[in-house]
Amino acid sequence: MKRGFLFGLGSFLCLGVLFGLMQLSNDVTTAAIVVTISVPLSILVIRAANRAPANRSRGHGVIGWLIGFLIIDAVLLCIFGIIVIFSNLS
């Protein structure tokens, strides 16, 4: 499942690189930051996934990939949820 998770995370970061390259014409600073962070991270994650042991079953690999692909979105959703909750308290 570790290999699937890493490949999912690498896929998400590769899509982040593509998104950053598409945004270069609109917002150069944000796109440059996204590309600068996503390119080395995606390379490191995919290399680590290639070194990881193979999954025990195809189902574990698919579920690991799905979790790895969606983990950054889940973290961001939690952060924004916490911000909204604490901003409404004051």
C-alpha positions as CSV (number, residue, x, y, z in Angstrom):
1,M,0.0,0.0,0.0
2,K,3.0,2.3,0.6
3,R,4.0,2.1,-3.1
4,G,0.4,2.9,-4.2
5,F,0.2,5.8,-1.8
6,L,3.5,7.3,-3.1
7,F,2.5,6.9,-6.7
8,G,-0.8,8.6,-5.9
9,L,1.0,11.5,-4.2
10,G,3.4,11.7,-7.1
11,S,0.5,11.9,-9.5
12,F,-1.1,14.7,-7.6
13,L,2.2,16.6,-7.6
14,C,2.7,16.1,-11.3
15,L,-0.8,17.5,-11.9
16,G,0.3,20.4,-9.7
17,V,3.2,21.0,-12.0
18,L,0.9,21.0,-15.0
19,F,-1.5,23.4,-13.3
20,G,1.4,25.7,-12.4
21,L,2.6,25.7,-16.0
22,M,-0.9,26.5,-17.3
23,Q,-1.1,29.5,-14.8
24,L,2.2,31.0,-15.9
25,S,0.4,33.3,-18.4
26,N,-2.1,34.5,-15.7
27,D,-0.3,34.8,-12.4
28,V,3.5,34.4,-12.7
29,T,4.4,34.5,-9.0
30,T,1.9,32.0,-7.8
31,A,2.6,29.7,-10.8
32,A,6.4,29.9,-10.2
33,I,5.9,29.0,-6.5
34,V,3.7,26.0,-7.4
35,V,6.1,24.8,-10.0
36,T,9.2,25.3,-7.8
37,I,7.7,23.3,-5.0
38,S,6.0,20.6,-7.1
39,V,8.7,19.6,-9.5
40,P,11.4,18.5,-6.9
41,L,8.8,16.9,-4.7
42,S,7.2,14.9,-7.5
43,I,10.6,13.6,-8.6
44,L,11.5,12.6,-5.0
45,V,8.1,10.9,-4.4
46,I,8.1,9.0,-7.6
47,R,11.7,7.8,-7.1
48,A,10.7,6.7,-3.6
49,A,7.7,4.9,-5.0
50,N,9.9,3.0,-7.5
51,R,12.1,1.8,-4.6
52,A,9.2,0.8,-2.4
53,P,8.2,-2.9,-2.2
54,A,5.4,-4.0,-4.5
55,N,1.8,-4.1,-3.2
56,R,0.4,-7.4,-2.0
57,S,-2.7,-7.1,-4.2
58,R,-4.0,-4.8,-6.9
59,G,-6.8,-3.6,-4.6
60,H,-4.4,-2.5,-2.0
61,G,-2.4,-0.6,-4.7
62,V,-5.5,1.1,-6.0
63,I,-6.8,2.1,-2.6
64,G,-3.3,3.4,-1.7
65,W,-3.1,5.4,-4.9
66,L,-6.5,6.9,-4.2
67,I,-5.5,7.9,-0.6
68,G,-2.2,9.3,-1.8
69,F,-3.9,11.3,-4.5
70,L,-6.5,12.8,-2.2
71,I,-4.4,13.3,1.0
72,I,-3.3,16.9,0.2
73,D,-6.9,17.9,-0.5
74,A,-8.0,16.4,2.8
75,V,-5.3,18.2,4.7
76,L,-6.2,21.5,3.1
77,L,-9.9,20.9,3.8
78,C,-9.1,20.3,7.5
79,I,-7.0,23.5,7.7
80,F,-9.7,25.6,6.1
81,G,-12.4,24.0,8.3
82,I,-10.4,24.9,11.4
83,I,-9.9,28.5,10.2
84,V,-13.6,28.8,9.6
85,I,-14.5,27.4,12.9
86,F,-12.1,29.6,14.9
87,S,-12.9,32.7,12.9
88,N,-16.6,32.3,13.8
89,L,-15.9,32.1,17.5
90,S,-14.6,35.6,17.9
